[in-house]
Amino acid sequence: MKKWLLSIGGLTITVGVAFVLGGVDNRLSIRRYRYYHPKVKESVRAVVITDLHSNLYGERQKDLLAMITQQHPDIVLLVGDIVDEYMPLGHAMHFLTGVAKDYPTYYVTGNHEYYTHKGEEVKQLIRAIGIEVLDNRAVLFHKGRTTLQLNGVDDMEFKALHTQLMSETLKVKDSDALQILLLHRPEVIREVAMYHYDLVFSGHAHGGQWRIPGILNGVYAPGQNLFPKFAGGEYRINTTTLIVSRGLDTQSHKIPRLYNPPEILVVDIAKG
């Protein structure tokens, strides 16, 4: 009986270790979405990047930049936490400089831009390399007969001033444009949905850190706590579609990602 119990215990430990080791995969991955809307006349391909946290993917970010190039995007959308207070700013700047050189690029801050205590300086650096920083404002992007209104909310100010900020953002609303919001924190989507954005991109949740695909979509996310609802994937709230990226951070935290590889999003926005 004792030998049998020891055998079962040993097998359980072996299976557990194999499960954990099999789930640690930090290779870059691509997750694809298609979004359809009648306002779209010509398709637009967006690459969405969140939560880089100044991680390094190849020398001077060559692996990450090459993966983006292979997708042939029309625009690149950066949805916060591209920098990190504990990681070299230069890693993030190599990425930002590389992507801005080749594509129209739009940026909103996350909480970690401000945890550096240099949030405004970071935004100035980003503007200086040609990236549009959407700090509580909106711009129009045109491709042929398709117009996107890209709205952005500055993360530091969001909780206290969200009603004012949303109203200010929507003042330049173009009724013919598809309304897109870049919003770092997905946990506030129900507040945001009242403003009737068509499509919202978020990050922040890191995919819930640990996943069991098909069973558990994340164990913990900041702002949502245990078993987060908006950890990663596509969601529908009233007339608004929310797409949450699981992000790219594998290096700034001590806790490994399980069954949750770092990802970039490729979103085809098409007529429908």
HELIX and SHEET records of a PDB file:
HELIX    1   1 LYS A    2  GLY A   23  1                                  22    
HELIX    2   2 GLU A   59  GLN A   61  5                                   3    
HELIX    3   3 LYS A   62  GLN A   71  1                                  10    
HELIX    4   4 LEU A   89  ASP A  102  1                                  14    
HELIX    5   5 ASN A  111  TYR A  115  1                                   5    
HELIX    6   6 GLY A  119  ALA A  128  1                                  10    
HELIX    7   7 ASP A  155  GLU A  157  5                                   3    
HELIX    8   8 PHE A  158  LEU A  170  1                                  13    
HELIX    9   9 PRO A  186  VAL A  188  5                                   3    
HELIX   10  10 ILE A  189  ALA A  193  1                                   5    
HELIX   11  11 HIS A  206  GLY A  208  5                                   3    
SHEET    1   A 6 SER A  29  HIS A  37  0                                        
SHEET    2   A 6 GLU A 263  LYS A 271  1                                        
SHEET    3   A 6 VAL A  44  ILE A  49 -1                                        
SHEET    4   A 6 ILE A  75  VAL A  79  1                                        
SHEET    5   A 6 THR A 105  VAL A 108  1                                        
SHEET    6   A 6 GLU A 132  VAL A 133  1                                        
SHEET    1   B 6 ARG A 137  LYS A 143  0                                        
SHEET    2   B 6 THR A 146  GLY A 152 -1                                        
SHEET    3   B 6 LEU A 178  LEU A 182  1                                        
SHEET    4   B 6 LEU A 199  SER A 202  1                                        
SHEET    5   B 6 THR A 240  VAL A 244  1                                        
SHEET    6   B 6 GLY A 233  ILE A 237 -1                                        
SHEET    1   C 2 TYR A 220  ALA A 221  0                                        
SHEET    2   C 2 ASN A 225  LEU A 226 -1                                        
END                                                                             
